[in-house]
Amino acid sequence: MSDSLKTRVGRVIAGSVHAFLDRLEDQAPEAMMAQSIREADGVVAEVRHELGTVAANRHLAQQQHANLNQLHGTLSTQIDEAIAHGRDELARAAVARQLDIEAQLPVLETTLAEHARQEAELTGFVAALLAKKREMQDALSEFRKSRAAATATASGTTARPGAAGSDAAHRIGQATDAFDRVYERQTGLSGTARGNSLQQAAQLKELDDLVRDNKIAERMAQLKASRS
């Protein structure tokens, strides 16, 4: 991956959500969304294109590696035949070709390892960029909610007889939105993400305990097996 593309990837991934929201405060939300999300999409497209190129090159290198290995085996059979028929000059030519192949194989293996490393790196970049894009979309969604609540508050409503319950619910909603905005700016987490984490905390704790118990059981089984 080129240094310039790596820089763009790093800039998108490192961008904080609350910084993104601060910029939205000063600019048109729709224009800001289009600019930021478009940049993330563009970088994702470039990284995916490079990932495809690396994958194609790795496939070609694998084919060449397999072909050379197959040719090396074929030459071994031909060498035996040539020696059996007293054709030492043919056997020498085949041996020389085998030596060339043996010199090429380590280079190809190094190339394959490098392609595999690049694939893993690029795949990780794509995943990180997509996660950042979703984070930005969530942040924008929360921003829109807060603006909608602020607009409703600014316009004002006239209390209707018998509407105390709905008015209280509306005020609670406004307070919750305000809390979510502060929470999001300070932590980079949306209110929805916070709510989900609270609802699922008990289940996640149970899952963690289950995984830990399984690991302990596996380690105990290994220890007992080593002593038997």
TORGUMI-56816 format. One record per atom (N, C-alpha, C, O): x, y, z; atom name; residue in one letter; residue number from 0. Coordinates in steps of 0.1 Angstrom, whole numbers. Layout:
// residues N
px  py  pz  site  code  pos
X  Y  Z  CA  A  NUM
...
This chain:
// residues 228
px  py  pz  site  code  pos
8  -12  0  N  M  0
0  0  0  CA  M  0
9  12  0  C  M  0
19  13  7  O  M  0
5  22  -8  N  S  1
13  35  -9  CA  S  1
12  42  4  C  S  1
2  41  12  O  S  1
22  51  7  N  D  2
22  58  19  CA  D  2
11  68  20  C  D  2
5  70  30  O  D  2
7  74  8  N  S  3
-4  84  8  CA  S  3
-17  77  12  C  S  3
-25  83  19  O  S  3
-20  65  7  N  L  4
-32  58  10  CA  L  4
-32  54  25  C  L  4
-43  55  31  O  L  4
-21  50  30  N  K  5
-20  46  44  CA  K  5
-23  59  53  C  K  5
-30  58  63  O  K  5
-18  70  48  N  T  6
-21  83  56  CA  T  6
-36  86  56  C  T  6
-41  90  66  O  T  6
-43  84  44  N  R  7
-57  86  43  CA  R  7
-65  77  52  C  R  7
-74  80  59  O  R  7
-61  64  52  N  V  8
-67  54  60  CA  V  8
-66  58  75  C  V  8
-75  58  82  O  V  8
-54  61  79  N  G  9
-51  65  93  CA  G  9
-59  77  97  C  G  9
-64  78  108  O  G  9
-61  87  88  N  R  10
-68  99  91  CA  R  10
-83  96  93  C  R  10
-89  102  102  O  R  10
-89  88  85  N  V  11
-103  84  86  CA  V  11
-105  76  99  C  V  11
-114  80  107  O  V  11
-97  66  102  N  I  12
-98  58  113  CA  I  12
-96  65  126  C  I  12
-103  63  136  O  I  12
-86  75  126  N  A  13
-82  82  138  CA  A  13
-92  93  142  C  A  13
-92  98  153  O  A  13
-100  97  132  N  G  14
-109  108  135  CA  G  14
-119  105  146  C  G  14
-125  94  146  O  G  14
-120  114  156  N  S  15
-129  112  167  CA  S  15
-143  116  163  C  S  15
-146  125  156  O  S  15
-153  109  169  N  V  16
-167  111  167  CA  V  16
-171  125  172  C  V  16
-178  132  166  O  V  16
-166  128  184  N  H  17
-171  141  190  CA  H  17
-165  153  182  C  H  17
-171  164  181  O  H  17
-153  151  176  N  A  18
-147  161  167  CA  A  18
-156  163  155  C  A  18
-159  174  150  O  A  18
-161  151  150  N  F  19
-170  151  138  CA  F  19
-183  159  142  C  F  19
-188  167  134  O  F  19
-188  157  154  N  L  20
-200  164  158  CA  L  20
-198  179  160  C  L  20
-206  187  157  O  L  20
-186  182  165  N  D  21
-183  196  167  CA  D  21
-183  204  154  C  D  21
-187  215  153  O  D  21
-178  197  143  N  R  22
-178  203  130  CA  R  22
-192  204  125  C  R  22
-195  214  118  O  R  22
-200  195  128  N  L  23
-214  196  124  CA  L  23
-221  208  130  C  L  23
-231  213  124  O  L  23
-217  212  142  N  E  24
-223  223  148  CA  E  24
-222  236  140  C  E  24
-230  245  141  O  E  24
-211  237  133  N  D  25
-207  249  125  CA  D  25
-211  248  111  C  D  25
-210  259  104  O  D  25
-214  237  105  N  Q  26
-217  235  91  CA  Q  26
-230  228  89  C  Q  26
-236  222  98  O  Q  26
-235  229  76  N  A  27
-247  222  73  CA  A  27
-246  207  75  C  A  27
-236  201  69  O  A  27
-254  201  83  N  P  28
-252  186  86  CA  P  28
-252  178  74  C  P  28
-244  169  73  O  P  28
-261  180  64  N  E  29
-262  171  52  CA  E  29
-249  172  44  C  E  29
-244  162  40  O  E  29
-244  185  42  N  A  30
-231  187  35  CA  A  30
-220  180  42  C  A  30
-211  174  36  O  A  30
-219  182  55  N  M  31
-208  176  63  CA  M  31
-209  161  62  C  M  31
-198  154  61  O  M  31
-221  155  63  N  M  32
-222  140  62  CA  M  32
-217  136  48  C  M  32
-210  126  48  O  M  32
-222  142  38  N  A  33
-217  138  24  CA  A  33
-202  139  23  C  A  33
-196  130  17  O  A  33
-196  149  28  N  Q  34
-182  150  27  CA  Q  34
-174  139  34  C  Q  34
-165  133  29  O  Q  34
-178  137  47  N  S  35
-171  128  55  CA  S  35
-173  113  51  C  S  35
-164  106  50  O  S  35
-186  110  48  N  I  36
-189  96  44  CA  I  36
-183  93  31  C  I  36
-179  82  28  O  I  36
-183  103  22  N  R  37
-178  101  8  CA  R  37
-163  99  9  C  R  37
-158  90  2  O  R  37
-156  106  18  N  E  38
-142  103  19  CA  E  38
-139  89  24  C  E  38
-130  82  19  O  E  38
-147  85  34  N  A  39
-145  71  39  CA  A  39
-148  61  28  C  A  39
-141  51  27  O  A  39
-159  63  21  N  D  40
-162  54  10  CA  D  40
-151  53  -1  C  D  40
-148  43  -6  O  D  40
-146  65  -4  N  G  41
-135  65  -14  CA  G  41
-123  58  -9  C  G  41
-116  51  -17  O  G  41
-119  59  3  N  V  42
-107  52  8  CA  V  42
-110  37  9  C  V  42
-101  29  5  O  V  42
-122  33  13  N  V  43
-126  19  13  CA  V  43
-124  13  -1  C  V  43
-119  2  -3  O  V  43
-129  21  -11  N  A  44
-129  16  -25  CA  A  44
-114  14  -30  C  A  44
-111  4  -36  O  A  44
-105  23  -26  N  E  45
-91  23  -30  CA  E  45
-85  11  -23  C  E  45
-77  3  -30  O  E  45
-87  9  -10  N  V  46
-81  -2  -3  CA  V  46
-86  -16  -9  C  V  46
-78  -25  -10  O  V  46
-99  -16  -12  N  R  47
-104  -29  -17  CA  R  47
-98  -32  -31  C  R  47
-95  -43  -34  O  R  47
-96  -21  -39  N  H  48
-90  -23  -52  CA  H  48
-76  -29  -50  C  H  48
-72  -38  -57  O  H  48
-68  -23  -41  N  E  49
-55  -28  -39  CA  E  49
-55  -42  -33  C  E  49
-46  -50  -36  O  E  49
-65  -45  -25  N  L  50
-66  -58  -19  CA  L  50
-69  -68  -31  C  L  50
-63  -79  -30  O  L  50
-77  -65  -40  N  G  51
-80  -73  -52  CA  G  51
-67  -76  -60  C  G  51
-65  -87  -64  O  G  51
-59  -65  -62  N  T  52
-46  -67  -69  CA  T  52
-37  -76  -62  C  T  52
-31  -85  -68  O  T  52
-35  -75  -49  N  V  53
-26  -83  -41  CA  V  53
-31  -98  -41  C  V  53
-23  -107  -43  O  V  53
-45  -100  -40  N  A  54
-50  -113  -40  CA  A  54
-47  -120  -54  C  A  54
-44  -132  -54  O  A  54
-49  -112  -65  N  A  55
-46  -118  -78  CA  A  55
-32  -121  -80  C  A  55
-28  -132  -85  O  A  55
-23  -113  -75  N  N  56
-8  -116  -76  CA  N  56
-5  -128  -68  C  N  56
4  -136  -72  O  N  56
-11  -129  -56  N  R  57
-8  -141  -48  CA  R  57
-13  -154  -55  C  R  57
-6  -164  -54  O  R  57
-24  -153  -61  N  H  58
-29  -165  -68  CA  H  58
-20  -169  -80  C  H  58
-17  -180  -82  O  H  58
-15  -159  -87  N  L  59
-5  -162  -98  CA  L  59
8  -168  -92  C  L  59
13  -177  -98  O  L  59
12  -163  -81  N  A  60
25  -168  -75  CA  A  60
22  -182  -70  C  A  60
31  -191  -71  O  A  60
10  -185  -65  N  Q  61
7  -199  -60  CA  Q  61
7  -208  -72  C  Q  61
12  -219  -71  O  Q  61
1  -204  -83  N  Q  62
1  -212  -95  CA  Q  62
15  -215  -100  C  Q  62
19  -227  -103  O  Q  62
24  -205  -100  N  Q  63
37  -207  -105  CA  Q  63
45  -216  -96  C  Q  63
53  -225  -100  O  Q  63
43  -215  -83  N  H  64
49  -223  -73  CA  H  64
45  -238  -75  C  H  64
54  -247  -75  O  H  64
32  -240  -77  N  A  65
27  -253  -79  CA  A  65
33  -259  -92  C  A  65
36  -271  -92  O  A  65
33  -251  -102  N  N  66
38  -256  -115  CA  N  66
53  -260  -115  C  N  66
57  -270  -120  O  N  66
61  -252  -108  N  L  67
75  -255  -106  CA  L  67
77  -268  -98  C  L  67
86  -276  -102  O  L  67
69  -269  -88  N  N  68
70  -282  -80  CA  N  68
67  -294  -88  C  N  68
73  -304  -87  O  N  68
56  -292  -96  N  Q  69
52  -304  -105  CA  Q  69
63  -307  -115  C  Q  69
66  -318  -118  O  Q  69
69  -296  -121  N  L  70
79  -298  -131  CA  L  70
92  -304  -125  C  L  70
98  -313  -131  O  L  70
95  -301  -112  N  H  71
106  -306  -105  CA  H  71
104  -322  -104  C  H  71
114  -329  -106  O  H  71
92  -326  -101  N  G  72
89  -340  -99  CA  G  72
90  -347  -113  C  G  72
95  -358  -113  O  G  72
85  -341  -123  N  T  73
86  -347  -136  CA  T  73
100  -348  -141  C  T  73
104  -359  -147  O  T  73
108  -338  -138  N  L  74
122  -339  -142  CA  L  74
129  -351  -135  C  L  74
138  -357  -141  O  L  74
126  -353  -122  N  S  75
132  -364  -115  CA  S  75
129  -378  -122  C  S  75
138  -386  -124  O  S  75
117  -379  -127  N  T  76
113  -392  -134  CA  T  76
121  -392  -147  C  T  76
126  -403  -151  O  T  76
122  -381  -154  N  Q  77
130  -381  -167  CA  Q  77
145  -383  -165  C  Q  77
151  -389  -174  O  Q  77
150  -378  -154  N  I  78
164  -381  -151  CA  I  78
167  -396  -150  C  I  78
176  -401  -155  O  I  78
158  -402  -142  N  D  79
159  -417  -141  CA  D  79
159  -424  -154  C  D  79
167  -433  -156  O  D  79
150  -420  -162  N  E  80
148  -426  -176  CA  E  80
161  -424  -184  C  E  80
166  -433  -191  O  E  80
166  -412  -184  N  A  81
178  -408  -192  CA  A  81
190  -416  -187  C  A  81
197  -422  -196  O  A  81
192  -417  -174  N  I  82
203  -425  -169  CA  I  82
202  -440  -173  C  I  82
212  -446  -176  O  I  82
189  -445  -171  N  A  83
187  -459  -175  CA  A  83
190  -462  -189  C  A  83
194  -473  -192  O  A  83
189  -452  -198  N  H  84
192  -454  -212  CA  H  84
205  -449  -216  C  H  84
209  -448  -228  O  H  84
214  -446  -207  N  G  85
227  -441  -209  CA  G  85
228  -428  -216  C  G  85
238  -424  -222  O  G  85
218  -419  -214  N  R  86
218  -406  -220  CA  R  86
221  -396  -209  C  R  86
213  -388  -204  O  R  86
234  -396  -205  N  D  87
239  -387  -194  CA  D  87
237  -372  -197  C  D  87
235  -364  -189  O  D  87
239  -369  -210  N  E  88
238  -355  -214  CA  E  88
223  -349  -212  C  E  88
221  -338  -208  O  E  88
214  -358  -214  N  L  89
200  -354  -212  CA  L  89
197  -353  -197  C  L  89
190  -345  -192  O  L  89
203  -363  -189  N  A  90
201  -362  -175  CA  A  90
207  -350  -169  C  A  90
202  -344  -160  O  A  90
219  -346  -174  N  R  91
226  -334  -169  CA  R  91
217  -321  -172  C  R  91
216  -312  -163  O  R  91
211  -321  -184  N  A  92
202  -309  -187  CA  A  92
190  -309  -177  C  A  92
187  -298  -173  O  A  92
185  -320  -174  N  A  93
173  -320  -165  CA  A  93
177  -316  -151  C  A  93
170  -309  -144  O  A  93
189  -321  -147  N  V  94
194  -317  -133  CA  V  94
197  -302  -133  C  V  94
193  -296  -122  O  V  94
202  -297  -143  N  A  95
204  -282  -144  CA  A  95
191  -275  -142  C  A  95
191  -264  -135  O  A  95
181  -279  -149  N  R  96
168  -273  -148  CA  R  96
162  -274  -134  C  R  96
156  -265  -128  O  R  96
165  -286  -127  N  Q  97
160  -288  -114  CA  Q  97
167  -278  -104  C  Q  97
160  -272  -95  O  Q  97
180  -276  -106  N  L  98
187  -266  -98  CA  L  98
182  -252  -99  C  L  98
181  -245  -90  O  L  98
178  -248  -112  N  D  99
172  -235  -114  CA  D  99
159  -234  -106  C  D  99
156  -224  -100  O  D  99
151  -245  -107  N  I  100
138  -245  -100  CA  I  100
140  -243  -85  C  I  100
133  -236  -78  O  I  100
150  -251  -80  N  E  101
152  -250  -65  CA  E  101
157  -237  -61  C  E  101
155  -233  -49  O  E  101
163  -229  -70  N  A  102
167  -215  -67  CA  A  102
155  -206  -67  C  A  102
155  -196  -60  O  A  102
145  -209  -75  N  Q  103
134  -200  -77  CA  Q  103
123  -202  -66  C  Q  103
117  -193  -61  O  Q  103
122  -214  -61  N  L  104
112  -218  -51  CA  L  104
112  -209  -38  C  L  104
102  -204  -34  O  L  104
124  -207  -32  N  P  105
124  -199  -20  CA  P  105
120  -185  -23  C  P  105
114  -178  -14  O  P  105
123  -179  -34  N  V  106
120  -166  -38  CA  V  106
104  -165  -39  C  V  106
98  -155  -34  O  V  106
99  -175  -46  N  L  107
84  -175  -47  CA  L  107
77  -176  -33  C  L  107
67  -170  -31  O  L  107
83  -184  -25  N  E  108
77  -186  -11  CA  E  108
78  -173  -3  C  E  108
68  -170  4  O  E  108
89  -166  -5  N  T  109
89  -153  2  CA  T  109
79  -143  -4  C  T  109
73  -136  4  O  T  109
77  -143  -17  N  T  110
67  -135  -23  CA  T  110
53  -139  -18  C  T  110
45  -130  -15  O  T  110
50  -152  -17  N  L  111
37  -156  -13  CA  L  111
35  -151  2  C  L  111
24  -147  5  O  L  111
45  -152  10  N  A  112
43  -148  24  CA  A  112
41  -133  25  C  A  112
33  -128  33  O  A  112
47  -125  16  N  E  113
45  -111  16  CA  E  113
31  -107  11  C  E  113
25  -98  17  O  E  113
27  -114  1  N  H  114
13  -112  -4  CA  H  114
3  -115  7  C  H  114
-7  -108  9  O  H  114
5  -126  14  N  A  115
-4  -130  25  CA  A  115
-4  -119  36  C  A  115
-15  -116  41  O  A  115
8  -114  39  N  R  116
8  -103  49  CA  R  116
1  -91  45  C  R  116
-7  -85  52  O  R  116
3  -87  32  N  Q  117
-4  -75  27  CA  Q  117
-19  -77  26  C  Q  117
-27  -68  30  O  Q  117
-24  -89  23  N  E  118
-38  -92  23  CA  E  118
-44  -91  37  C  E  118
-55  -85  38  O  E  118
-37  -96  47  N  A  119
-42  -95  60  CA  A  119
-43  -80  65  C  A  119
-52  -76  71  O  A  119
-33  -73  61  N  E  120
-32  -59  65  CA  E  120
-43  -51  58  C  E  120
-51  -43  65  O  E  120
-45  -53  45  N  L  121
-56  -46  38  CA  L  121
-70  -50  42  C  L  121
-78  -41  43  O  L  121
-71  -63  45  N  T  122
-84  -67  50  CA  T  122
-88  -60  64  C  T  122
-99  -57  66  O  T  122
-77  -59  72  N  G  123
-79  -52  85  CA  G  123
-83  -38  83  C  G  123
-91  -32  90  O  G  123
-76  -31  73  N  F  124
-79  -17  70  CA  F  124
-94  -15  66  C  F  124
-101  -6  70  O  F  124
-98  -24  57  N  V  125
-112  -24  52  CA  V  125
-122  -25  64  C  V  125
-131  -17  65  O  V  125
-120  -35  72  N  A  126
-128  -37  84  CA  A  126
-129  -24  93  C  A  126
-139  -20  98  O  A  126
-117  -19  95  N  A  127
-116  -7  104  CA  A  127
-123  5  98  C  A  127
-130  13  105  O  A  127
-121  7  85  N  L  128
-128  18  78  CA  L  128
-143  17  78  C  L  128
-150  27  80  O  L  128
-148  5  76  N  L  129
-162  3  76  CA  L  129
-168  5  90  C  L  129
-179  11  92  O  L  129
-160  1  100  N  A  130
-165  3  114  CA  A  130
-165  18  117  C  A  130
-174  23  123  O  A  130
-155  26  112  N  K  131
-155  40  114  CA  K  131
-166  47  106  C  K  131
-173  56  111  O  K  131
-169  42  95  N  K  132
-181  47  87  CA  K  132
-194  45  95  C  K  132
-202  55  95  O  K  132
-196  33  100  N  R  133
-208  31  108  CA  R  133
-208  40  120  C  R  133
-219  45  124  O  R  133
-197  42  126  N  E  134
-196  51  138  CA  E  134
-200  65  134  C  E  134
-207  72  142  O  E  134
-195  70  123  N  M  135
-199  83  118  CA  M  135
-214  84  115  C  M  135
-220  94  119  O  M  135
-219  74  109  N  Q  136
-234  74  106  CA  Q  136
-242  74  119  C  Q  136
-252  81  120  O  Q  136
-238  66  129  N  D  137
-245  66  142  CA  D  137
-244  80  148  C  D  137
-254  85  154  O  D  137
-232  86  147  N  A  138
-230  100  153  CA  A  138
-240  110  147  C  A  138
-246  118  154  O  A  138
-241  109  134  N  L  139
-249  118  126  CA  L  139
-264  116  130  C  L  139
-272  125  131  O  L  139
-268  103  132  N  S  140
-281  100  136  CA  S  140
-285  106  149  C  S  140
-295  112  151  O  S  140
-275  105  159  N  E  141
-277  111  172  CA  E  141
-278  126  171  C  E  141
-286  133  178  O  E  141
-270  132  162  N  F  142
-269  146  161  CA  F  142
-283  151  155  C  F  142
-288  161  160  O  F  142
-288  144  146  N  R  143
-301  148  140  CA  R  143
-312  147  151  C  R  143
-321  156  151  O  R  143
-312  137  159  N  K  144
-322  135  170  CA  K  144
-321  147  179  C  K  144
-331  153  184  O  K  144
-308  151  183  N  S  145
-307  162  192  CA  S  145
-312  175  186  C  S  145
-318  183  193  O  S  145
-309  177  173  N  R  146
-314  189  167  CA  R  146
-329  190  166  C  R  146
-335  200  168  O  R  146
-335  178  163  N  A  147
-350  177  163  CA  A  147
-356  181  176  C  A  147
-366  188  177  O  A  147
-349  176  187  N  A  148
-354  179  200  CA  A  148
-353  194  204  C  A  148
-361  200  210  O  A  148
-341  199  199  N  A  149
-339  213  202  CA  A  149
-349  222  194  C  A  149
-353  232  200  O  A  149
-352  218  182  N  T  150
-361  226  174  CA  T  150
-375  226  181  C  T  150
-382  236  181  O  T  150
-379  214  185  N  A  151
-392  212  192  CA  A  151
-393  221  204  C  A  151
-403  227  207  O  A  151
-382  222  212  N  T  152
-381  230  224  CA  T  152
-382  245  221  C  T  152
-389  252  227  O  T  152
-375  249  210  N  A  153
-375  263  206  CA  A  153
-388  268  201  C  A  153
-392  279  204  O  A  153
-395  259  194  N  S  154
-408  263  189  CA  S  154
-419  265  200  C  S  154
-428  273  198  O  S  154
-417  257  211  N  G  155
-426  258  222  CA  G  155
-439  252  219  C  G  155
-444  251  208  O  G  155
-446  247  230  N  T  156
-459  240  229  CA  T  156
-468  246  240  C  T  156
-463  249  251  O  T  156
-481  247  237  N  T  157
-490  251  246  CA  T  157
-496  239  253  C  T  157
-501  230  247  O  T  157
-496  240  267  N  A  158
-501  229  274  CA  A  158
-516  227  273  C  A  158
-523  237  273  O  A  158
-520  215  271  N  R  159
-534  212  269  CA  R  159
-540  205  282  C  R  159
-532  198  288  O  R  159
-552  208  285  N  P  160
-558  201  297  CA  P  160
-557  186  295  C  P  160
-560  181  285  O  P  160
-553  180  306  N  G  161
-552  165  305  CA  G  161
-540  160  298  C  G  161
-539  148  297  O  G  161
-530  169  294  N  A  162
-519  165  286  CA  A  162
-506  164  295  C  A  162
-495  164  290  O  A  162
-508  164  308  N  A  163
-496  164  317  CA  A  163
-487  152  315  C  A  163
-475  153  315  O  A  163
-494  141  313  N  G  164
-486  128  312  CA  G  164
-477  129  299  C  G  164
-465  126  300  O  G  164
-483  133  288  N  S  165
-475  133  275  CA  S  165
-465  144  276  C  S  165
-454  142  271  O  S  165
-468  155  283  N  D  166
-458  166  284  CA  D  166
-446  161  293  C  D  166
-434  164  289  O  D  166
-449  154  303  N  A  167
-438  149  312  CA  A  167
-429  139  303  C  A  167
-417  139  304  O  A  167
-436  131  295  N  A  168
-428  121  287  CA  A  168
-419  129  277  C  A  168
-408  125  275  O  A  168
-425  140  272  N  H  169
-417  148  262  CA  H  169
-405  154  269  C  H  169
-394  154  263  O  H  169
-407  159  281  N  R  170
-396  165  288  CA  R  170
-386  155  292  C  R  170
-374  158  292  O  R  170
-390  143  296  N  I  171
-380  132  299  CA  I  171
-372  129  287  C  I  171
-360  127  288  O  I  171
-379  128  275  N  G  172
-372  125  263  CA  G  172
-361  136  260  C  G  172
-350  133  255  O  G  172
-365  149  262  N  Q  173
-355  160  260  CA  Q  173
-343  158  269  C  Q  173
-332  160  265  O  Q  173
-346  155  282  N  A  174
-335  154  291  CA  A  174
-326  142  287  C  A  174
-314  143  288  O  A  174
-332  131  283  N  T  175
-324  119  278  CA  T  175
-316  123  266  C  T  175
-304  119  266  O  T  175
-322  130  257  N  D  176
-314  134  245  CA  D  176
-302  143  249  C  D  176
-291  142  243  O  D  176
-305  152  258  N  A  177
-294  161  262  CA  A  177
-282  153  269  C  A  177
-271  156  266  O  A  177
-286  144  277  N  F  178
-276  135  284  CA  F  178
-268  127  273  C  F  178
-256  127  274  O  F  178
-276  122  263  N  D  179
-269  114  253  CA  D  179
-259  123  245  C  D  179
-248  118  241  O  D  179
-263  135  243  N  R  180
-254  144  235  CA  R  180
-241  146  243  C  R  180
-230  146  238  O  R  180
-242  149  256  N  V  181
-230  151  264  CA  V  181
-222  139  265  C  V  181
-210  139  264  O  V  181
-229  128  267  N  Y  182
-222  115  268  CA  Y  182
-214  111  256  C  Y  182
-203  107  256  O  Y  182
-221  114  244  N  E  183
-214  111  232  CA  E  183
-202  120  229  C  E  183
-192  115  224  O  E  183
-203  133  232  N  R  184
-192  141  230  CA  R  184
-180  138  239  C  R  184
-169  139  234  O  R  184
-183  133  251  N  Q  185
-172  130  260  CA  Q  185
-166  117  258  C  Q  185
-154  115  261  O  Q  185
-174  107  253  N  T  186
-169  93  252  CA  T  186
-167  88  238  C  T  186
-161  79  235  O  T  186
-174  95  228  N  G  187
-174  90  214  CA  G  187
-183  79  212  C  G  187
-183  73  201  O  G  187
-192  76  222  N  L  188
-202  65  221  CA  L  188
-216  72  219  C  L  188
-219  82  226  O  L  188
-224  66  211  N  S  189
-237  71  209  CA  S  189
-246  66  220  C  S  189
-243  57  227  O  S  189
-257  73  222  N  G  190
-266  69  233  CA  G  190
-272  56  231  C  G  190
-274  48  241  O  G  190
-274  52  219  N  T  191
-279  39  216  CA  T  191
-269  28  220  C  T  191
-273  18  226  O  T  191
-256  30  217  N  A  192
-246  21  220  CA  A  192
-245  19  236  C  A  192
-243  9  241  O  A  192
-247  31  243  N  R  193
-247  30  257  CA  R  193
-258  22  262  C  R  193
-257  14  271  O  R  193
-270  25  257  N  G  194
-282  17  261  CA  G  194
-281  3  259  C  G  194
-284  -5  268  O  G  194
-276  -1  247  N  N  195
-274  -15  244  CA  N  195
-265  -22  254  C  N  195
-267  -33  258  O  N  195
-254  -15  257  N  S  196
-244  -21  266  CA  S  196
-250  -23  280  C  S  196
-247  -33  286  O  S  196
-258  -14  285  N  L  197
-265  -16  298  CA  L  197
-274  -27  297  C  L  197
-275  -35  307  O  L  197
-282  -28  287  N  Q  198
-292  -39  286  CA  Q  198
-285  -53  285  C  Q  198
-291  -63  290  O  Q  198
-274  -53  278  N  Q  199
-268  -66  276  CA  Q  199
-256  -69  286  C  Q  199
-250  -80  284  O  Q  199
-254  -61  295  N  A  200
-243  -63  304  CA  A  200
-243  -76  311  C  A  200
-233  -83  312  O  A  200
-255  -80  316  N  A  201
-256  -93  324  CA  A  201
-253  -104  315  C  A  201
-246  -114  318  O  A  201
-258  -104  302  N  Q  202
-256  -115  293  CA  Q  202
-241  -116  289  C  Q  202
-236  -127  288  O  Q  202
-235  -104  287  N  L  203
-221  -104  283  CA  L  203
-212  -110  294  C  L  203
-203  -117  292  O  L  203
-216  -106  307  N  K  204
-209  -111  318  CA  K  204
-210  -126  319  C  K  204
-200  -133  322  O  K  204
-222  -131  317  N  E  205
-224  -146  317  CA  E  205
-216  -152  306  C  E  205
-211  -163  309  O  E  205
-215  -146  295  N  L  206
-207  -152  284  CA  L  206
-193  -152  287  C  L  206
-186  -162  284  O  L  206
-188  -141  293  N  D  207
-174  -141  297  CA  D  207
-170  -152  307  C  D  207
-160  -159  306  O  D  207
-180  -154  317  N  D  208
-178  -164  327  CA  D  208
-177  -178  320  C  D  208
-169  -187  324  O  D  208
-186  -180  311  N  L  209
-187  -193  304  CA  L  209
-174  -196  296  C  L  209
-168  -207  297  O  L  209
-169  -186  289  N  V  210
-156  -188  282  CA  V  210
-145  -190  292  C  V  210
-136  -199  289  O  V  210
-144  -183  303  N  R  211
-134  -185  312  CA  R  211
-134  -199  319  C  R  211
-124  -206  320  O  R  211
-146  -204  322  N  D  212
-148  -217  327  CA  D  212
-143  -228  317  C  D  212
-137  -238  321  O  D  212
-146  -226  305  N  N  213
-142  -236  295  CA  N  213
-127  -236  294  C  N  213
-121  -247  292  O  N  213
-120  -224  294  N  K  214
-106  -224  293  CA  K  214
-100  -231  305  C  K  214
-90  -238  304  O  K  214
-105  -229  317  N  I  215
-100  -235  329  CA  I  215
-102  -250  328  C  I  215
-92  -258  331  O  I  215
-113  -255  323  N  A  216
-115  -269  321  CA  A  216
-105  -275  311  C  A  216
-100  -286  313  O  A  216
-103  -268  300  N  E  217
-93  -273  290  CA  E  217
-79  -274  296  C  E  217
-72  -284  294  O  E  217
-75  -264  304  N  R  218
-62  -264  310  CA  R  218
-61  -275  320  C  R  218
-50  -282  320  O  R  218
-71  -278  328  N  M  219
-71  -289  337  CA  M  219
-70  -302  330  C  M  219
-62  -311  335  O  M  219
-77  -304  319  N  A  220
-76  -316  312  CA  A  220
-62  -318  306  C  A  220
-57  -329  306  O  A  220
-56  -307  301  N  Q  221
-42  -309  296  CA  Q  221
-33  -313  307  C  Q  221
-24  -321  305  O  Q  221
-34  -306  319  N  L  222
-25  -309  330  CA  L  222
-26  -324  334  C  L  222
-17  -331  337  O  L  222
-39  -329  335  N  K  223
-41  -342  339  CA  K  223
-36  -352  328  C  K  223
-30  -363  332  O  K  223
-37  -349  316  N  A  224
-33  -358  305  CA  A  224
-17  -358  305  C  A  224
-12  -369  303  O  A  224
-11  -347  308  N  S  225
4  -347  308  CA  S  225
10  -355  320  C  S  225
21  -360  319  O  S  225
2  -357  331  N  R  226
6  -364  342  CA  R  226
3  -379  342  C  R  226
8  -387  350  O  R  226
-6  -383  333  N  S  227
-10  -397  332  CA  S  227
0  -405  324  C  S  227
-2  -417  323  O  S  227
